[in-house]
Amino acid sequence: MYWKEEGNTLDMNDATHIINSRIEENEWLDYKQEWHQNKIELVRDILSFANTVHSRDCYLIFGVVDKTIEVIGTREVLVY
């Protein structure tokens, strides 16, 4: 279970804690190895979070392999 209270924003320390704790992907957390290549993929991930049955904040953390929770970083920053 996530340790933060609902409504708080996720900062770098929180993201680091999630990764170091090896919290697996779930209904409020999704790891991505790279930035989305187009807006449609990003919107699809956001809508997936919006369609969950809970009311907590949801997070996409980029630069992490979802199966191993290994930090690999990202190659570039895309500006939409």
Secondary structure by P-SEA (a helix, b strand, c coil): cccccccccccaaaaaaaaaacccccccbbbbccccccaaaaaaaaaaaaaccccbbbbbbccccccccccccccccccc
